[in-house]
Structure formats: structure tokens, C-alpha cells
């Protein structure tokens, strides 16, 4: 380039010298071309600048791509070596989809092959939903009505107060209902779960009770009946799905892991609706004091539905599973406090809940989620950059071409943050490592990815395209931990209730449960790996563990799961511990 510039800018001059070789005058070699001199210089200068810019850009891409890829490769090699020295499979961390694919199941026994699941996936792939389809075959129409289960749940259940977060309640949709309205309703009630004769018996009870309590009992029972009436349209499909789960005990849903985070999961909504439908049926039966056997089967079905997700353990399916368990435990609690469950019901609930400790699955869900993120990052060409418009606070996406090395750095940063989260799991002691929580979440809130950078554009790309996609781990871990406390408490509560039914009173301590719940079988909490504290009251008892703050508040529940103790309390209508 310098030679070219010299040739056109210097050699193009005519140098006049004297006899001794001294320079006398410098003149253009061709006076006629004197007017082109400035134009040529400008053009050549522009060409030179463009050439320098191209070289700089090429070098920039080469350096960024190479350094980003090398950093990622070093990290992968380090992890592969770390996995080889892991003490157990529980301590291994996987990076790729092929490492976490669930084993195949016998397709002839696969519950996921039910026509309703196939139809839901087919509609989702076409960008529609089963509810929008008008030309469904009759069986699908019948089965699809259970999809309303979750919507009915939201319409009929009130949000529990923060001080009573484990309780499920039926909303008082008609608190002003009088006996005339009830009699009109009695003439049109048609449900398989409740016949008109049974309703007339309840109506008689309500007439007597109205003299004592004009609102509460009437409203609660009437709403339970009206709820059953609303659930009636999906009952046939629901009962068919219950039979199908018994006939097809294995399950592996057609989740497309290779698509990463863009894989569709329409079955989660269906499973949630099925489970909530079951819990609503059980809750209504409980309120109306029907035989506990049907309600027991409903609750066990909802738990079995949740357990079909045991092979699919990314964060979202896992949270759906824990939400179903949380909901079912609420109904179990209602039944215990109202003396609803039989000894056999309680025994089977306890046996099922004994096997439920979500810690291993919870940790694995983060590992699987990492694999899904890595699969998504690997196919991301990194062609957009999101920024915040300071004028209105809205996000603006700019079309840019970024180095592939930045995507590698994004993958590296995300995986380093995932490593931080995994340090919270103490698999040896089967609890959470609460001592490292403050430092971990301080590091998670940092905007960089473990590297000091003086490149604001790259930092903006990483921040907007990777960091903001990181889930709120803090809230997720607290929520699942409190759900596990409720599951542990329900297991203990079943043993306590069995003891009471046999001895007409609750024990003075958990140790007195004996074979009903041996000491080494008492579930321990995740916060401190300790058994819950137990205290008798006049009308029942209180079970509690130190909550998120790991401070014993004496069994006092806070305004949220962030505060106070985590509490399970049974308070029956009459004293059950008079001798105490």
C-alpha cells in the first residue's frame, strides 16, 4: 500500500536538479495533469482508509471468534475431566442434549401415546390448540373437555391468605343464596358423582342449619354442588384418562430435546388440567362429606399424573410437577383437619409421600435446562442486539452482525452462572447449602460473565441476549423448598392422624409414633437438614421448620415464604388433646 501511495503521490513529480545534483525545483511531471492532483489524492486516501478498515474488521472477527471459541473449548475440556473424577452420578454435570436423553419405554405401555396427547401435540405444531378445533372426532371431544380443569380451578378457588398458604378453599360464588334458590337448583342438578336424593338430604340439613348459621355452611355446600355440576361435562373424559393411566403405566412424552428451548410442551397444560380437575372433584366430595374412597382415588390420580414427568426434568416440567403436588397436599390437609380420610387412605398417602424427595430431581432440572440452553445457543447465529431506549424504557432490537465468538462467550457465561447455582445443592447431606447463598446470588446479579471487559458493545450483547434470559433462581429455589416442606409435613401428618385414630389422641412427640413413622424415616428439611419441630395444641398440633431465614420463630408463619417459619397446623373444630 505504501509503495502504491509513493508511486502516485511522489514519483508523479518531476524533480529538476542542477549540475551538482542539487534540487533546484520540484515540478509536476506533466503540467497538463496538475488539475487532477487533488482529486487523485482524495480517492487514494479513501481507498486506503477502506482497506485499513476491512483489515481491521477481519482481524477483529478472527480474534473475537478464536478467543471466544478457545475459551469455551477449555471450559468443556475442564468439565469433561471433572466428570471423570466425580464420586457419583449425582455430582456429574452434563452440557449436551445427548447426555440427558431419557431411556426409551415400551411404546405399547406408554401413556403418552393416548390419542388426546397426540392431538394436543399435533395442534401445537400447527400453531393452534385443541379447543379451537371444531371438527374433532367424538372421543376427542369428550376427552378434550378436561382441558377446562385449570380454568375451572382458577374460577372456583380463592387465593389462600399469606398466613394460611397451604389451605385450599372453594369460593363463595353465591353467598346470598337462600333456600328457595337452593330448591330451584335441586331440581336441575344432574351429576354422576351426586344424585338428587343425596342433594335433598343436604338441603334438609341446610334448612336446619340455617337457624344457627345463615351463610357459611349454606354457601360452602351449595358451591361444592355447583362445582360438581360444572365439572360434569368433563367427567366422562376424566374417568377415561384415569383408566388409561392404570392400563399404560409407563410414560415418555414426545419432547424434542434437540430443539432446545423452542421445543413445544403442550402436554404440560393438559397434565395440569387433569390434576386440578381431580383435586376439584376430591375437594367438592370432601366438603359434601361423601365417601372418601372416590376422593382418595382422585388425589392419587393427580399425584400419578405428576409422576409421569419423572423422565422429563427441565425446569418448566419440574415446576408443573411440584405445583400439582402442592395442590394435592392442600386437599390432603383439608381432609385431615375435617376427619375425612380413612385409616387405609392415610396409610397409602403416607407410603406414596415417603418416596417424594425432590432434591435430586430439582438439581437435575437445572442440569437438563443447561443442556437445553446450550443446544439453543449452539444454533444461535447471534444476529441481533437488544438495547433499552432511555426515552421511553422500551426495548429496541437492532440488526447487527456479531462475532460467533460472542455467542461462545455467552454460552460460557451462562454455564458459569449455572455452576454457581449447582453449588447450592449439597447432595452428600441431601440438603441445600444455605451458607453459600449470599455469595452465590451476589455473583448471579453481576452483569459480567467472569471476565473483565472494556468492550461495551460486546457487554451489551451478552447482557441483553444471555443474562436476562437467566431464570429467577432465587424465587424458584425458595418456592420448591417450601413445597417440599409441605410434602414432608403431609407424610408426618398422615402418621399422626393414624396414631390419633387408634389412640384417640395425638402423641406427645414424634418419637411416640413408633412403627407408624420410625425416627430414621422422619423426613428432614432442606434448609438445615433437620426434622420438624412438633407442638401439641388444644385442638391439634403444629409442625414447623425454620424457614428461608433459618431462624426459629416458634412456629409462627410469616407473611410470605420469605419470612417466618414454614408451618403445618391442624386445628380441629373440637378439642382433641384435653388430657394434655
Buried (B, 14 or more C-beta within 10 A) or exposed (E): EEEEBEEBBEEBEEEEEEEEEEEEEEEBEEEEEEEEBEEEEEEBEEEBEEEEEEEEEEEEBEEBBBBBBEBBEEBBEEBEEEBEEEEEEBBBBBBEBEEBBBEEBEEEEBBBBBEBBEBBBEBBEEEEBBEEBEEBEEBBBBBBBBBBBBEBBEEBBEEEEEEEBBBBBBBBEBEEBEEEEBEEBBEEBEBEBBEBEBBEEBBEBBEEBBEEEEEEBBBBBBBBBBBBBBBBBBBBBBEBBBEBBEEBEBBBBEBEBEBBEEBBBBBBBBBBBBBBBBBBBBBBBBBBBBEBEEBBBBBBBBBBBBBBBBBBBBBBBBBBBBBBBBBBBBBBBBBBBEBBBBEEBBBBBBEBBBEBBBBBBBBBBBBBBBBBBBBBBEEBEBEBBBEEEEEEEEEEEEEEEBBBBBBBBBBBBBBBBBBBBBEBBBBEEBBBBBEBBEEBBEBBEEEEBBEEEEEEEBBBBBBBBBBEEBEEBBEBBBBBBBBBBBBBBBBBBBBBBBBBEEEEBBBEEBEEBEEBBEEEBBBBBBBBEEBBBBEBBEBBBBBBBBBBBEEBBEBBBBEBBEBBBBBBBBEBEEEBBEEE
